[in-house]
Amino acid sequence: MRPLIAILLIAACAGGACAEALKPSESCDKPLYLTFDTGHMGVAPLVADVLRRQQVRVTFFAANERTKEGDGSLGKTWAPWWKARAAEGHEFASHTWQHAYWRGDAKAQDGQPRFRIEPSAGPQAGKRMVWSARQYCEEIALAADRLASVTGKKPLPLFRAPGGKTSPQLLAAAEACGYQHVGWSPAGFLGDELPSAQYPNEALLKKALADIRAGDILLAHLGIWSRQDAWAPAVLEPLVTGLKARGFCFRTLREHPKYQAWIAQHGG
């Protein structure tokens, strides 16, 4: 980027006009949908730098997870970071407030489904509980409401269950309260959750560049505690530039054909 253009872009961002400055071109024959789930947030600033530099908009799925610094990924410490991403035109959706894993369907009560749930964040982390459909919906909505508060932007009526673990009953319960689930494509699993020793960054990058196809939903995180050699941002920029060189372009889930009608119907 030429220096003058960079200065003008920074000035536009400071004035809250990043969303327009980073607006992608209209033509997109080979779209990809890059998504990030929260994590320890240690690489979040660097991820944001790459996305801004590459003019790529993504969809963030957020839970209030434990972080390396601050009071949780959706706490006050990180609120300015989320607001800045909204100004750049990114989209947001719930990842459940407590990063609550579905562990199985439980016996229904009064004709209503129940679910075995285990949060991995917050004061109930590690506890196995049985929730009603209403409780699970409230969990999704709590993260969505917090996102709306810190970004000033209404999140998409979508959610991602931690680990992508669901059941038909869980999905039906979530849809009944206005949230459709989003997983990821097989080739879109970018491997940042895997052990570094067995799955080095170079190998993950090579595999992704070889396997990803148009229409894929890609998954990465804003920091994985267990991975010693952080995937992001080391792999992120060469992945983006490599995919662009192959004719791919990036869009948010608002523009995904599978979810467009749902979003329109549910006020997204």
Secondary structure as GFF3:
##gff-version 3
##sequence-region A 1 268
A	DSSP	alpha_helix	3	14	.	.	.	ID=ss1
A	DSSP	alpha_helix	18	21	.	.	.	ID=ss2
A	DSSP	beta_strand	31	37	.	.	.	ID=ss3
A	DSSP	alpha_helix	44	54	.	.	.	ID=ss4
A	DSSP	beta_strand	59	62	.	.	.	ID=ss5
A	DSSP	alpha_helix	79	87	.	.	.	ID=ss6
A	DSSP	beta_strand	91	94	.	.	.	ID=ss7
A	DSSP	beta_strand	100	109	.	.	.	ID=ss8
A	DSSP	beta_strand	112	119	.	.	.	ID=ss9
A	DSSP	beta_strand	129	132	.	.	.	ID=ss10
A	DSSP	alpha_helix	133	151	.	.	.	ID=ss11
A	DSSP	beta_strand	158	159	.	.	.	ID=ss12
A	DSSP	three_ten_helix	162	164	.	.	.	ID=ss13
A	DSSP	alpha_helix	168	176	.	.	.	ID=ss14
A	DSSP	beta_strand	180	181	.	.	.	ID=ss15
A	DSSP	three_ten_helix	186	188	.	.	.	ID=ss16
A	DSSP	alpha_helix	201	211	.	.	.	ID=ss17
A	DSSP	beta_strand	217	221	.	.	.	ID=ss18
A	DSSP	alpha_helix	236	245	.	.	.	ID=ss19
A	DSSP	beta_strand	249	250	.	.	.	ID=ss20
A	DSSP	three_ten_helix	253	255	.	.	.	ID=ss21
A	DSSP	alpha_helix	260	265	.	.	.	ID=ss22
###
